[in-house]
Amino acid sequence: METDVLKSRFSNVQLELLQLFTEDVPSDELLVIKDILTSYRFRRATDAANKVAAEKGWTAEDYEKML
């Protein structure tokens, strides 16, 4: 029952991170972990944007026009 409640409140990634980090980590390590996760999310967003640009055939000139 308790596991079902957790699954309904957290995503699969959140649950995995909760299980992985059951103990506190030093502040400097926490910053490294945050940086890794942020870099991962940024890379995913960049990849998605590049995919759309490639599908639409956008060029550097098209980007300049958008600005």
LUMDO-968275 format. One line per field, with one value per residue: y negated, z, x of N, C-alpha, C, CB in turn; residue in one letter. Coordinates in Angstrom, 1 decimal. Glycine has a CB too. Layout:
BEGIN
n_Y = c(Y, ...)
n_Z = c(Z, ...)
n_X = c(X, ...)
ca_Y = c(Y, ...)
ca_Z = c(Z, ...)
ca_X = c(X, ...)
c_Y = c(Y, ...)
c_Z = c(Z, ...)
c_X = c(X, ...)
cb_Y = c(Y, ...)
cb_Z = c(Z, ...)
cb_X = c(X, ...)
type = c(A, ...)
***
This chain:
BEGIN
n_Y = c(1.2, -1.3, -1.6, -1.9, -4.4, -6.1, -5.7, -7.0, -9.6, -10.3, -10.4, -7.8, -8.3, -10.0, -8.2, -6.3, -7.9, -8.6, -6.0, -5.6, -7.5, -7.2, -8.2, -11.2, -13.4, -15.1, -18.7, -19.6, -17.4, -17.2, -19.5, -18.7, -16.6, -17.9, -19.5, -17.5, -16.5, -18.7, -19.3, -17.0, -17.3, -19.7, -18.8, -17.0, -18.7, -20.3, -18.4, -17.7, -20.1, -20.5, -18.3, -19.0, -21.3, -20.1, -18.5, -20.4, -21.7, -24.0, -26.8, -28.6, -31.2, -31.2, -31.1, -33.6, -35.3, -34.7, -35.9)
n_Z = c(0.0, 0.9, -1.0, -3.3, -2.9, -2.9, -5.6, -6.9, -6.3, -7.1, -9.9, -12.0, -12.2, -10.0, -7.9, -8.3, -7.8, -5.1, -4.0, -4.6, -3.3, -0.3, 1.9, 3.4, 1.4, 1.2, 0.9, -1.3, -3.0, -3.5, -5.1, -7.4, -8.3, -8.8, -10.9, -12.8, -13.3, -14.3, -16.6, -18.0, -18.5, -20.0, -22.2, -23.3, -24.0, -25.8, -27.8, -28.6, -29.6, -31.8, -33.3, -34.2, -35.6, -37.7, -38.9, -39.9, -41.5, -40.9, -41.1, -40.2, -41.1, -40.9, -38.2, -37.5, -38.6, -36.9, -34.6)
n_X = c(0.8, 1.9, 3.9, 2.4, 1.2, 3.5, 4.3, 2.2, 2.7, 5.2, 7.4, 8.9, 11.6, 12.1, 11.5, 13.5, 15.8, 15.3, 15.6, 18.3, 19.7, 19.7, 20.9, 22.3, 24.3, 27.5, 27.6, 29.1, 29.2, 26.5, 26.1, 27.5, 26.0, 23.6, 24.5, 25.1, 22.6, 21.3, 22.8, 22.2, 19.4, 19.5, 20.9, 19.1, 16.9, 18.2, 18.8, 16.2, 15.3, 17.1, 16.4, 13.8, 14.5, 16.0, 14.1, 12.4, 14.0, 15.4, 17.7, 20.7, 20.2, 17.4, 17.1, 18.1, 16.2, 14.1, 14.8)
ca_Y = c(0.0, -2.4, -1.7, -2.5, -5.9, -6.7, -5.6, -7.9, -10.9, -10.5, -9.8, -6.7, -8.9, -10.4, -7.0, -5.8, -8.8, -8.4, -4.8, -5.6, -8.4, -7.1, -8.9, -12.5, -13.5, -16.4, -19.8, -19.7, -16.3, -17.6, -20.4, -17.9, -15.8, -18.9, -19.9, -16.4, -16.4, -19.9, -19.0, -16.0, -17.9, -20.7, -18.1, -16.4, -19.8, -20.7, -17.4, -17.8, -21.3, -20.2, -17.4, -19.8, -22.2, -19.3, -18.1, -21.6, -22.2, -25.4, -27.1, -29.7, -32.3, -31.1, -31.5, -35.1, -35.9, -34.5, -36.9)
ca_Z = c(0.0, 1.0, -2.3, -4.3, -2.6, -3.4, -7.1, -7.4, -6.0, -7.7, -11.2, -11.9, -12.0, -8.7, -7.1, -8.5, -7.1, -3.7, -3.6, -4.8, -2.3, 1.0, 3.0, 3.0, 0.8, 1.5, 0.0, -2.6, -3.8, -4.0, -6.2, -8.5, -8.7, -9.5, -12.2, -13.8, -13.7, -15.1, -17.9, -18.7, -19.0, -21.1, -23.4, -23.9, -24.6, -27.0, -28.8, -29.1, -30.5, -33.0, -34.1, -34.8, -36.6, -38.8, -39.6, -40.6, -42.5, -40.5, -41.3, -39.4, -41.5, -40.4, -36.8, -37.4, -38.9, -35.7, -33.6)
ca_X = c(0.0, 2.7, 4.6, 1.4, 1.1, 4.7, 4.2, 1.2, 3.1, 6.5, 7.7, 9.8, 12.9, 12.1, 11.6, 14.9, 16.7, 15.1, 16.2, 19.7, 20.3, 19.0, 21.7, 22.8, 25.7, 28.1, 27.1, 29.9, 28.7, 25.1, 26.2, 28.0, 24.8, 22.7, 25.1, 25.0, 21.2, 21.0, 23.4, 21.4, 18.1, 19.8, 21.3, 17.8, 16.2, 18.9, 18.6, 14.9, 15.3, 17.9, 15.6, 12.8, 15.1, 16.4, 12.9, 11.8, 15.0, 15.8, 19.1, 21.2, 19.5, 16.1, 17.2, 18.3, 14.9, 13.2, 15.2)
c_Y = c(-1.3, -2.7, -2.3, -4.0, -6.6, -6.8, -6.7, -9.4, -11.3, -9.8, -8.6, -7.2, -9.3, -9.3, -6.4, -6.6, -8.7, -7.1, -4.8, -6.4, -8.3, -7.8, -10.3, -12.4, -14.9, -17.4, -19.8, -18.6, -16.6, -18.5, -19.7, -17.2, -16.7, -19.3, -18.8, -16.3, -17.5, -19.7, -18.0, -16.6, -18.9, -19.9, -17.5, -17.5, -20.2, -19.7, -17.4, -19.0, -21.1, -19.2, -18.1, -20.7, -21.3, -18.9, -19.2, -22.2, -23.6, -25.6, -28.2, -31.0, -32.4, -31.5, -33.0, -35.8, -35.8, -35.5, -38.2)
c_Z = c(0.0, -0.4, -3.4, -4.1, -3.1, -5.0, -7.6, -7.2, -6.7, -9.0, -11.0, -11.7, -10.6, -7.7, -7.1, -7.7, -5.6, -3.2, -3.6, -3.7, -1.0, 2.2, 2.4, 2.3, 1.1, 0.4, -1.3, -3.5, -4.4, -5.1, -7.5, -9.1, -9.4, -10.8, -13.3, -14.2, -14.6, -16.5, -18.7, -19.3, -20.1, -22.4, -24.1, -24.6, -25.9, -28.2, -29.4, -30.0, -31.8, -33.9, -34.9, -35.9, -37.9, -39.6, -40.4, -41.6, -42.2, -40.7, -40.3, -39.8, -41.0, -38.9, -36.6, -37.7, -37.7, -34.6, -33.9)
c_X = c(0.9, 3.5, 3.6, 1.2, 2.3, 4.7, 3.3, 1.7, 4.4, 6.6, 8.7, 11.2, 13.1, 12.2, 12.9, 15.9, 16.6, 15.7, 17.7, 20.4, 19.5, 19.7, 22.1, 24.1, 26.2, 27.6, 27.8, 29.5, 27.3, 25.2, 26.7, 26.8, 23.8, 23.2, 24.9, 23.5, 20.8, 21.5, 22.6, 20.1, 18.4, 20.1, 20.0, 17.0, 16.9, 18.8, 17.2, 14.7, 16.0, 17.1, 14.5, 13.3, 15.5, 15.2, 12.3, 12.8, 15.5, 17.3, 19.5, 20.4, 18.0, 16.1, 17.3, 17.0, 13.9, 13.5, 14.6)
cb_Y = c(0.0, -2.3, -0.4, -1.8, -6.1, -5.9, -4.3, -7.7, -11.1, -10.0, -10.8, -5.8, -10.0, -11.3, -6.0, -5.7, -10.2, -8.4, -3.6, -6.3, -9.8, -5.6, -8.1, -13.4, -13.3, -16.3, -21.1, -19.7, -15.0, -18.2, -21.5, -17.0, -15.1, -20.1, -20.2, -15.1, -16.3, -21.2, -18.6, -14.8, -18.7, -21.5, -16.9, -15.8, -21.0, -20.9, -16.0, -17.9, -22.6, -19.6, -16.3, -20.7, -22.8, -18.1, -17.6, -22.6, -22.1, -25.7, -27.6, -29.9, -32.4, -29.7, -30.8, -35.5, -35.2, -33.1, -36.9)
cb_Z = c(1.2, 2.1, -2.8, -4.1, -1.1, -3.0, -7.5, -6.7, -4.6, -6.7, -12.2, -13.2, -13.0, -8.3, -7.5, -9.9, -7.5, -3.4, -4.5, -6.2, -2.8, 1.3, 3.4, 4.2, -0.8, 1.5, 0.7, -2.3, -3.1, -2.8, -5.9, -8.2, -7.5, -8.6, -12.0, -13.1, -12.5, -14.5, -17.7, -17.8, -17.8, -20.6, -23.0, -22.7, -23.6, -26.7, -28.2, -27.9, -29.7, -32.6, -33.2, -33.7, -36.0, -38.3, -38.5, -39.6, -43.9, -39.1, -42.7, -39.5, -43.1, -40.5, -36.1, -38.5, -40.1, -35.2, -33.4)
cb_X = c(-0.9, 3.8, 5.1, 0.1, 1.0, 6.0, 3.8, -0.1, 3.3, 7.6, 8.3, 9.7, 13.2, 10.9, 10.5, 15.2, 16.5, 13.6, 15.7, 20.0, 20.4, 18.8, 23.0, 22.8, 25.6, 29.6, 27.2, 31.4, 28.8, 24.3, 27.3, 29.1, 24.1, 22.5, 26.6, 25.3, 20.3, 21.5, 24.9, 21.0, 17.4, 21.0, 22.2, 17.0, 16.1, 20.4, 18.8, 13.9, 15.9, 19.2, 15.0, 12.0, 16.4, 17.2, 11.8, 11.4, 14.5, 15.4, 19.4, 22.7, 19.5, 15.5, 18.4, 19.4, 14.2, 13.4, 16.7)
type = c(M, E, T, D, V, L, K, S, R, F, S, N, V, Q, L, E, L, L, Q, L, F, T, E, D, V, P, S, D, E, L, L, V, I, K, D, I, L, T, S, Y, R, F, R, R, A, T, D, A, A, N, K, V, A, A, E, K, G, W, T, A, E, D, Y, E, K, M, L)
***
